[in-house]
Amino acid sequence: MPEGTIKRLTDKGFGFIDTGSAKDLFFHMSNVEGTDFDSLTEGQKVSFTEGRGPKGPCAENVRPL
């Protein structure tokens, strides 16, 4: 599974993961596994799978490391 770092979290239930490439991946709170969205912090390492959302690439199965 690819790994990245949470770059930004919003109070609306979504965030962005820095994947180490030029693009950040969007994720929604419904794609978080193993913990709840409110327990995540910016700068935290996570693993994820890359999926396809209605607006383009997104992170799915987001799990804290």
LINCORLIN-V74509 format. One line per field, one symbol per residue. phi: phi as a letter, one per 20 degrees, with the letter a starting at -180 (. if undefined). psi: psi as a letter, one per 30 degrees, with the letter a starting at -180 (. if undefined). burial: # if it has 9 or more other C-alpha atoms within 8 Angstrom, else .. Layout:
phi->???
psi->???
burial->???
//
This chain:
phi->.fcbcfebcdeenbbcdeendfdedfbdgfeecnadgfefcfnfecdadeccdfdpfbeclfcfd
psi->kllakjekklggglakkjffafklkkllffgkkflleffllkfkklllkkajafgaklklhkkk.
burial->..#####.#...#######....######.##..##...#.#.######.......########.
//
